[in-house]
């Protein structure tokens, strides 16, 4: 397999693929296993899963594209998506209105930290590459 242009984009893609697959297969047993809220309407979770999986594909296209190849989702887009998702998740967790078991809280805190953490790593990598203006 060719070397990716950015390992961080591949890691970000893997996170999106995993979350996308979890949401595409969203069911009461999966929600219970993760300790997250369940809904009887699977439309929105599966639609969000498809979007996250698509973002993962776009990140992989970008990570492995040739200089004249099809562009995927770049670093800026990945950071924006992850920060928005992480910020909303932090809001919900800090609001105290989520009545979740400990494993659900741990899962969601890890997810929120991972989203903001990968964004911070991507921003640091970006600014280390560019000389100051």
Secondary structure, DSSP 8 states (H G I E B T S, - for coil): ----S-HHHHHHHHHHHHHHHHHHT--HHHHHHHT----S--HHHHHHHHHHHHHHHHHHHHHH--TTS-----HHHHHHHHHHHHHHHHHHHHHT-----HHHHHHHHHHHHHHHHHHHHHHHHHHHHS---
